[in-house]
Amino acid sequence: MFRSMARPLYLLTGVVTAVPVLWALGWAVWGAGVGITEYLSLLGSVVLLAAAGSSRPRFAARLAVVGSLAVWSFYLPAIVGAARSHLTDQELRLAVLRWIPTASPLVIEQWKQAPGAPDMTLSPADIQQIKDTGISGTVSVYAANGSYGRGKESRVILIMQGPVHGPAELREPDATSIVYLQEGPKWKMFPPNGHTLKRTIRIEPQWDDPNQSSVMVELSTGSARGFGVWWTTEAPRERNR
C-alpha cells in the first residue's frame, strides 16, 4: 500500500514545495534578493518529481530523500526565521521632536489636536522623560503616532536639532522607553543603561535631498518601514539665534 501511495506523494510534494519558491524567485525581477537555497530547494522539488516518475521503488525512495533534504535547506531556515520574528516582535511607538536649544528654560510645545486626527500629544511620562535629559530651549512635536509591529510595548522619542549629515543607527528599546538626543553628529541615549535589541532605527539624509532626513525602523522580519522628517530653510537660522 505504501508503495502505491509513494509516487503520488512524491509528485504532490514536488509540486507543493516548488510553487512558493517559484513565487519568491519571481520577485527577483523587481530587485528582491535571491539566495542559493531557493535554487537548491527548486532543484529538490524537481528531484521529487523525478522520483514520482521512476518505476524503481528503491531508487525513487533514494531520490526522494535527496530531494527532501534540498527542499528543507530553504524551508527550515524560513520556518525558524518566521518563528523568531513572531517571538521577538514588539509594538514600537516612535515620536520625533524638533529641538531649538537656548539658555531659556525648557518649553515643550504640544501638537494642536484636530478633531478626527491621530493623537499626536505626548503623555505625562513622555514629558517627564524629556525633562530628565536636562535640555533647555524649545521642543516641538513633529510626529508622535508612528507605530510599528505588534506585541510588547516599547517607546522611542527622537529629539532632533536638524538634518543629519550621515547615517546613524540607534538600537531599538526592548519593552521599555528610551529618548535619543541629537547633539551634532552624535546621539545620546536616556537612560544610558536602557535595555535594547539588536534591531535598529536608521536615520540618514534623503537620497535626493541631503537637507532632509529619513527615519527607518527595522522590523522583526528584517524589513524596514519609516517616514521622512522635513526641515524648512528657516530651521538652521532659528537654531543659531
C-alpha positions in Angstrom: 0.0 0.0 0.0 2.8 2.4 0.9 4.5 1.8 -2.5 1.2 2.6 -4.3 1.0 5.9 -2.3 4.7 6.8 -2.7 4.6 8.1 -6.3 1.6 10.4 -5.8 3.2 11.6 -2.5 6.4 12.4 -4.3 4.5 14.2 -7.1 2.4 16.2 -4.7 5.3 17.2 -2.5 7.4 18.3 -5.5 4.6 20.5 -6.8 3.6 22.0 -3.5 7.2 22.8 -2.5 8.0 24.3 -5.9 5.2 26.8 -6.1 6.3 29.1 -3.1 9.9 29.0 -4.3 8.9 30.0 -7.9 6.8 32.8 -6.4 9.8 34.0 -4.3 12.1 33.8 -7.4 9.6 35.9 -9.3 10.3 38.9 -7.0 13.9 38.9 -8.3 12.5 40.7 -11.4 11.7 43.6 -9.1 15.1 43.7 -7.4 14.4 41.3 -4.5 17.4 39.3 -3.2 17.7 35.7 -4.2 19.8 33.1 -2.2 21.3 29.8 -3.2 18.8 28.0 -1.0 15.9 29.0 -3.3 17.7 27.4 -6.3 18.7 24.3 -4.2 15.1 23.9 -3.0 13.7 24.2 -6.5 16.2 21.5 -7.6 15.0 19.3 -4.7 11.4 19.7 -6.0 12.5 18.6 -9.5 14.2 15.6 -8.0 11.0 14.7 -6.1 9.1 14.9 -9.4 11.7 12.6 -11.0 11.2 10.2 -8.1 7.5 10.2 -8.8 8.2 9.2 -12.4 10.6 6.4 -11.6 9.5 2.8 -11.9 12.1 1.6 -9.5 10.8 2.0 -5.9 14.1 1.8 -4.1 15.8 4.2 -6.5 12.8 6.5 -6.3 13.0 6.5 -2.5 16.6 7.5 -2.5 15.9 10.3 -4.9 13.0 11.4 -2.6 15.4 11.6 0.4 17.9 13.7 -1.6 15.2 15.9 -2.9 13.6 16.4 0.5 17.0 17.4 2.1 17.4 20.0 -0.7 13.9 21.3 -0.2 14.4 21.7 3.6 17.5 23.8 3.0 15.1 26.6 2.1 12.1 25.8 4.2 13.8 25.0 7.5 15.5 28.4 7.8 12.3 30.1 6.7 10.3 28.4 9.4 12.9 29.2 12.1 13.0 32.8 10.9 9.2 33.2 11.0 9.1 31.7 14.5 11.9 34.0 15.7 10.1 37.0 14.1 6.9 36.2 15.9 8.6 35.6 19.3 10.7 38.8 19.1 8.2 41.2 17.7 7.1 44.2 19.6 4.9 47.3 19.1 7.3 50.2 18.8 5.8 53.7 19.2 8.0 56.4 17.7 7.9 60.2 18.3 10.1 62.8 16.6 10.5 66.1 18.3 12.3 69.2 16.9 14.6 71.0 19.4 15.8 74.6 19.3 18.4 74.8 22.1 18.6 78.1 24.0 19.6 79.2 27.5 15.9 79.6 28.3 14.0 77.0 30.5 12.6 74.1 28.6 9.3 74.6 26.8 7.5 71.6 25.2 5.1 72.7 22.5 2.3 70.0 22.2 0.6 69.3 18.9 -2.7 71.1 18.4 -5.0 68.2 18.2 -7.6 68.4 15.4 -10.9 66.5 15.6 -10.7 63.1 14.0 -6.9 63.3 13.5 -4.5 60.7 15.1 -3.5 61.5 18.6 -0.1 63.4 18.5 0.0 64.5 22.1 2.8 63.5 24.5 1.9 61.6 27.6 2.9 62.9 31.1 5.5 60.1 31.2 6.9 61.2 27.8 7.2 64.8 29.1 8.9 63.8 32.2 11.4 61.7 30.3 12.2 64.6 28.0 12.8 66.9 31.1 15.1 64.2 32.6 17.5 64.8 29.7 18.3 68.2 31.2 18.0 70.1 27.9 16.8 73.7 27.7 15.1 75.7 24.9 12.1 74.8 22.9 10.9 71.3 21.9 8.0 70.9 19.5 6.2 67.7 18.3 6.8 66.8 14.7 5.3 63.3 14.7 4.2 61.2 17.6 1.9 58.5 16.3 4.2 56.2 14.4 3.6 52.6 15.5 5.5 49.5 14.2 5.0 45.8 14.8 2.8 44.0 17.4 3.4 42.6 20.8 5.1 44.0 23.9 5.1 47.8 24.0 8.2 50.0 23.5 8.6 53.7 23.1 11.3 55.9 21.4 11.4 59.7 21.4 13.9 61.2 18.9 14.8 64.8 19.7 16.4 66.3 16.6 18.1 69.7 16.1 18.3 69.5 12.4 19.0 67.3 9.4 21.6 64.5 9.8 24.6 64.6 7.5 25.5 61.0 7.7 23.7 57.7 8.6 23.1 56.9 12.3 21.8 53.6 13.7 20.1 53.7 17.1 19.3 50.5 19.0 15.6 49.8 19.5 14.4 49.6 23.1 13.4 46.2 24.5 10.0 46.6 26.1 10.9 49.9 27.6 11.1 53.7 26.8 14.2 55.5 25.5 14.9 59.1 24.5 17.6 59.7 21.8 19.0 63.3 21.8 20.8 64.6 18.7 23.9 66.7 19.5 25.7 67.4 16.3 26.8 64.2 14.6 26.3 62.2 17.8 23.3 60.8 19.7 22.9 60.4 23.4 20.6 57.8 24.9 18.5 58.4 28.0 18.6 56.4 30.2 22.1 55.3 29.2 21.6 51.8 30.6 18.2 51.2 28.9 17.6 47.6 27.6 17.9 47.4 23.8 17.6 45.0 20.9 20.0 44.4 18.1 17.4 45.9 15.7 18.0 49.5 14.9 16.3 52.8 13.9 18.3 54.1 11.0 18.4 57.9 10.4 20.1 59.2 7.3 19.9 62.0 4.7 17.3 61.6 2.0 19.0 60.4 -1.2 17.5 63.2 -3.3 17.9 66.0 -0.8 20.6 65.8 1.9 19.0 68.6 3.8 16.1 66.3 4.7 16.2 63.2 6.8 14.6 59.7 6.7 13.8 57.6 9.7 13.5 53.8 9.1 12.5 51.3 11.7 13.8 47.7 11.4 11.0 45.2 11.9 11.4 41.7 13.4 11.0 40.3 9.8 14.2 42.1 8.8 12.3 44.6 6.6 12.1 48.3 7.4 9.4 51.0 7.5 9.5 54.7 8.2 9.0 58.2 7.0 10.8 61.5 6.2 11.5 64.4 8.6 11.3 67.6 6.6 13.2 70.7 7.5 12.4 74.2 6.3 15.1 76.6 5.2 14.4 78.7 8.2 15.2 75.9 10.7 19.0 76.4 10.7 18.6 80.2 11.3 16.3 79.6 14.2 18.7 77.2 15.8 21.6 79.7 15.6 19.7 82.6 17.2 
